[in-house]
Amino acid sequence: MHYILSQVESGLKTCQSSGWLKIESAEYKTVRDGRIHVQFNHDS
């Protein structure tokens, strides 16, 4: 299960860095209960 979450988290970061996700600043945090928390930082 943790492996799958790691792949999803990695995929989200890949999409972000590739410009597929229009997110300027975000932090992806995988928590123990199996959910991925995405923290959006809006500086503008």
Secondary structure as GFF3:
##gff-version 3
##sequence-region A 1 44
A	DSSP	alpha_helix	2	18	.	.	.	ID=ss1
A	DSSP	beta_strand	26	30	.	.	.	ID=ss2
A	DSSP	beta_strand	36	40	.	.	.	ID=ss3
###
